[in-house]
Amino acid sequence: MSMTGFLPPMRSLSVHVGPRVEALWSVFSAATAAPRPGNTPPRAPNLSIETCESTPEVRETARYFAQGQFLARQDDWTELGRLIRTFDHQRVTTSGGTPVSDVLALGARADAVDSGRDAVRRGDVHGAHAPLAALEQIYADHARDHGIGVVVALAHIDLGWTWRGEGWAQDIPAARLAAFHAHFRAASGIIDRFDAFELDAPSVAAARCALLAADLRPSQRVADDYEDVIDLDPESPRHMRSFGNHLLPRWFGSYEELELQARRTVARTRDVWGVGAYAWVHFDALAVDPGVFRRLDAELMVEGLHDILARRPDQHTVNLLAAQTGLTLARATAPGSARARVCGCFDWIVRDHLREVHPIVWAAALPHAGAPPRAGCVETVARGRARALSTLAEHFAPEIRRDRKIRFAPDGLHITH
């Protein structure tokens, strides 16, 4: 089904409005809803694990977001552009693998986008246009700076999605749909001025992928555009996760194309990830579309998860994979099925790798409960911790019923009487 007809739920969106940046927006957006009664942590005195509320990933993203926002508020766009270009060129990431250039750009456009979104919600066309016009003027003064160009282009993309919303194209008022396309044309006009390979700039290639949503023939471009950004930045799983999501039938591809491109991505990134790219390309696709399991090579997926943690054993990644296999994908399923094989990885992931709970990761995992999570928010921490403890308590229930003590420590898992 073409994206020009139907827009899936926003939580399924990909580059810049999906796993790559939407998760970052959630860290700094409106406060999360209070946890539901079902999110109350279970009484499991025999289960012990540290909760790390302020993880390195949370601290680093907050710091770089604030830096980008501060420089924009001080009108120090020359320095901001230099930092974005430098971090982009050097492929600098946070400890959890988030490109720092993304976070700086997010902070730099945050005020303008928030103001524009408020105006859109009020139906104030002039108020929605004003902050973007101001950014356009800044870009005109720095037209050769792709760092600033990316900030302004992504601001247009963010506001374009706000105008469009969700649902069938025929159900969206013509004026709102026209505004969506106008913002995407403006973003495209900026990005088309830069050559991602000539500049050695993954941010430019990623922004081009974000423009697929308004392309007339996105299925003809999706593989080439994502190959570009993955080739430029193969160590970032975010591009691969976005690629897989955009290859779903609800977007620009098919289950067959998803499987084919996952294997091709493995071939191009084997020296970096082993077969981990197969798991990354399927990561978000599996979370939003159960139909992916029908074509999934479960054994290759499992091997990919092993390769990911062999190369990136940090606790952020461990929590991410644990939440995916133990919460997002977990449901009653036939023994021996592809889903059961993948969900079964939860056992070795937590036994061999988990040392502490990162609540923001569990709170952000699908399925969502209430509003998007916000780092540092008491409700987010409570929700994420409850989800993690409930999942762990259920998994280790047989041991707990036998009065064994389950303790996760820095040196590993200890099960004692």
Phi, psi and omega in degrees: 000134184285145176296338181291344180263313187225138177252117177296171179308143184303330182293345178271356185295161189250238190306129176069343171232016184225217187303333186284321183230331180301323178297327177288318177303321183296333180291331188243010183265199185300155185298148180285156176290158178296148181297146178284158181306326181292350180267007178292129181302141180289156173279101181225075183298341181272004178246123183228124177205139180289144174253123179256099184285316180256084182282163175305321180297315180296315181295317183290317179296321178296320182293314182288326174300312180298322179295316178297318179294319180297313181297323177294318180293332178272003183057030177265065185287333177298313179292321179298313179299320179297316180295316180298315180297318182294310181294325178296312181296322183273357179058039180286134178232165170287174181296337178267004176094009178279125178301126181297326178299325177298316185290319176299316180295324178295314178296322183296326182261359188302313183297315181295317181292317178299317179297316179296319179295320177299319180293320178299318180296330178275352184077021182268095184297315180296317180296328178286330182280327189303310182295328178286326176297322178296318177295323179299322179294320177298317179296322179300329179279349181224048191296340181264002183264105183289339176297313178289324178301318179295319178302312184290319179298317180290330175296319176298318180296316178301314181289328177299316178294325179297318178294319186286313184072206184247165172110184180291143182302321183291345180267355181265130179308141185303323182294321180290320178295321178296322179294320177303309182292326179296317179295319180291326175296319179297317179296317179298321179299327178284309185295327181296344180279351185240143176255113185300321181285319178298322181272350186054052189234095176302329182299324179291316179296322179293320178297324178297322176297322180296334181284349181303331185299337180249007180284145181288330180228065185297328182296337179278346183247339193302315182293314181296318182294318180286327175300322179300308185289326178291321177295324179288327185220067185293341182280348180270118178288343185296323178295319181292321178296317178295320179302310180300319179296318180287348177271000178292155178302330180290346180249256190236012185221215181204168178297323180294318180292324177300313180297316181298313183289329176298317180290323178294324179292324174301314182298326183275343185238015185301324181290341179263314191242000190066237173256018180300332180298330178299318179290319181295317180297327180273350192304300182283329178300316178297325184292329186252348183218099180300340180298340180298330181298335183294333181252354188292136169272096188299322182292323177291325176297316180295317178299322178297320178296319176299316182293324178299310183286338174290331182260335181223078185273013180296157185291335175297311180293321178299313178297322179299313181288326178293316179295324179294311184280329184266341184237299187299312185267350187287127172194166178300128183209160183292132176304138179088354179285166179299319179297315180297322180295317181290314180296333178296343178293341179305323184298306182287334177298312183283324181291321186267338191231331186287132179234334182204158179266132173253098188302323183298326179292315181289325178293328183275347183291145173290151353283146183276150177236108180083207184285163178302147182290151177231122182300140179086351180278134182301319181294323179296314179299316181297317181295312182296317179295319180298317180298315182295311182295322178297317181294316180293318181297320178294319182294320182264017182304319179300318178292319181295322179295334177271015176063030173271149182262127180255113182231122175265126182230168179304333181264006175128189182274134177237125175242115186230164177275000000 
